[in-house]
Amino acid sequence: MAWSWRYEGVNGESAEGPAESFGSQADAESWIGQAWRELAATGVTSVALVEDDRVEYRMSLLPAAE
């Protein structure tokens, strides 16, 4: 099973990002924990964690509203 991230922009459209593949969910989550600021700086507003073709979950990279 391969884990990867799908990148999305402001309106949910597909956005460019690194084509990384991970052997476990934990490895993928560790990587996004280190890379999310860089991704957000390039216009990625949300990501989806994907196992093969199944979306495990989505999360926003935008700061929480105050």
Secondary structure as a PSIPRED ss2 file (coil, helix, strand):
# PSIPRED VFORMAT (PSIPRED V4.0)

   1 M C   1.000  0.000  0.000
   2 A C   1.000  0.000  0.000
   3 W E   0.000  0.000  1.000
   4 S E   0.000  0.000  1.000
   5 W E   0.000  0.000  1.000
   6 R E   0.000  0.000  1.000
   7 Y E   0.000  0.000  1.000
   8 E E   0.000  0.000  1.000
   9 G C   1.000  0.000  0.000
  10 V C   1.000  0.000  0.000
  11 N C   1.000  0.000  0.000
  12 G C   1.000  0.000  0.000
  13 E C   1.000  0.000  0.000
  14 S E   0.000  0.000  1.000
  15 A C   1.000  0.000  0.000
  16 E C   1.000  0.000  0.000
  17 G C   1.000  0.000  0.000
  18 P C   1.000  0.000  0.000
  19 A C   1.000  0.000  0.000
  20 E C   1.000  0.000  0.000
  21 S C   1.000  0.000  0.000
  22 F E   0.000  0.000  1.000
  23 G C   1.000  0.000  0.000
  24 S C   1.000  0.000  0.000
  25 Q H   0.000  1.000  0.000
  26 A H   0.000  1.000  0.000
  27 D H   0.000  1.000  0.000
  28 A H   0.000  1.000  0.000
  29 E H   0.000  1.000  0.000
  30 S H   0.000  1.000  0.000
  31 W H   0.000  1.000  0.000
  32 I H   0.000  1.000  0.000
  33 G H   0.000  1.000  0.000
  34 Q H   0.000  1.000  0.000
  35 A H   0.000  1.000  0.000
  36 W H   0.000  1.000  0.000
  37 R H   0.000  1.000  0.000
  38 E H   0.000  1.000  0.000
  39 L H   0.000  1.000  0.000
  40 A H   0.000  1.000  0.000
  41 A H   0.000  1.000  0.000
  42 T C   1.000  0.000  0.000
  43 G C   1.000  0.000  0.000
  44 V C   1.000  0.000  0.000
  45 T C   1.000  0.000  0.000
  46 S E   0.000  0.000  1.000
  47 V E   0.000  0.000  1.000
  48 A E   0.000  0.000  1.000
  49 L E   0.000  0.000  1.000
  50 V E   0.000  0.000  1.000
  51 E E   0.000  0.000  1.000
  52 D C   1.000  0.000  0.000
  53 D C   1.000  0.000  0.000
  54 R E   0.000  0.000  1.000
  55 V E   0.000  0.000  1.000
  56 E E   0.000  0.000  1.000
  57 Y E   0.000  0.000  1.000
  58 R E   0.000  0.000  1.000
  59 M E   0.000  0.000  1.000
  60 S E   0.000  0.000  1.000
  61 L C   1.000  0.000  0.000
  62 L C   1.000  0.000  0.000
  63 P C   1.000  0.000  0.000
  64 A C   1.000  0.000  0.000
  65 A C   1.000  0.000  0.000
  66 E C   1.000  0.000  0.000
